[in-house]
Amino acid sequence: MGVVRFKYCPKCGELFDCYCESHRRCWCFEVKLTQDTLNHLASSYSNCLCPKCLNEFSSGMADSGDLMQEKQN
């Protein structure tokens, strides 16, 4: 059946639920991201982002400056 994980977003610190290891499809699979954005996120963050932050990247509200800042921290 799997497990629902509760994680803290590495970008904003928000607590959110992750269904990647559960029987249901995780909400993040519905977020549309370009391959370039996925590559940047994978190299900039060590874990999943919360819905708010991930959707900012999807809608273009977050920019590469956010990514560069995270890499430096």
C-alpha positions as CSV (number, residue, x, y, z in Angstrom):
1,M,0.0,0.0,0.0
2,G,2.9,2.4,0.6
3,V,3.5,5.3,2.9
4,V,2.7,9.0,2.8
5,R,5.8,11.0,3.7
6,F,5.7,14.4,5.3
7,K,8.6,16.5,4.1
8,Y,10.0,20.0,4.6
9,C,10.5,22.0,1.4
10,P,14.2,22.8,1.0
11,K,13.3,26.1,-0.6
12,C,10.8,27.6,1.8
13,G,10.7,25.3,4.8
14,E,7.0,24.5,4.4
15,L,5.7,21.0,5.6
16,F,4.0,19.1,2.8
17,D,2.8,15.6,2.0
18,C,4.6,13.3,-0.5
19,Y,2.9,10.3,-2.0
20,C,5.8,9.0,-4.1
21,E,6.0,5.8,-1.9
22,S,2.2,5.3,-1.5
23,H,-0.4,3.5,-3.5
24,R,-1.6,6.7,-5.1
25,R,0.0,9.0,-7.6
26,C,1.8,11.9,-6.1
27,W,0.5,15.4,-6.8
28,C,3.9,16.5,-8.2
29,F,3.4,14.3,-11.3
30,E,0.7,16.7,-12.4
31,V,3.1,19.8,-12.3
32,K,4.3,20.5,-15.8
33,L,8.0,21.4,-15.9
34,T,10.5,21.7,-18.8
35,Q,13.4,19.3,-18.9
36,D,15.8,22.3,-18.3
37,T,13.8,23.2,-15.2
38,L,13.9,19.6,-13.9
39,N,17.6,19.5,-14.5
40,H,18.1,22.7,-12.5
41,L,15.9,21.6,-9.7
42,A,17.7,18.2,-9.4
43,S,21.1,19.9,-9.2
44,S,19.9,22.6,-6.8
45,Y,17.8,20.8,-4.3
46,S,18.4,17.6,-2.4
47,N,14.7,16.8,-1.9
48,C,11.2,17.5,-3.2
49,L,9.8,21.0,-3.2
50,C,6.4,21.8,-1.8
51,P,3.4,22.4,-4.1
52,K,3.7,26.2,-3.8
53,C,7.4,26.3,-4.7
54,L,7.2,23.7,-7.5
55,N,4.2,25.5,-9.0
56,E,6.2,28.7,-9.0
57,F,8.8,27.0,-11.3
58,S,6.0,25.6,-13.4
59,S,4.3,29.0,-13.9
60,G,7.7,30.8,-14.5
61,M,7.3,32.9,-11.3
62,A,10.6,31.6,-10.0
63,D,13.7,32.3,-12.1
64,S,17.2,31.0,-12.4
65,G,18.3,33.6,-9.9
66,D,16.5,31.6,-7.2
67,L,18.3,28.5,-8.3
68,M,21.7,30.1,-8.2
69,Q,21.0,31.5,-4.8
70,E,20.1,28.1,-3.5
71,K,23.3,26.5,-4.9
72,Q,25.4,29.1,-3.0
73,N,23.6,28.4,0.4
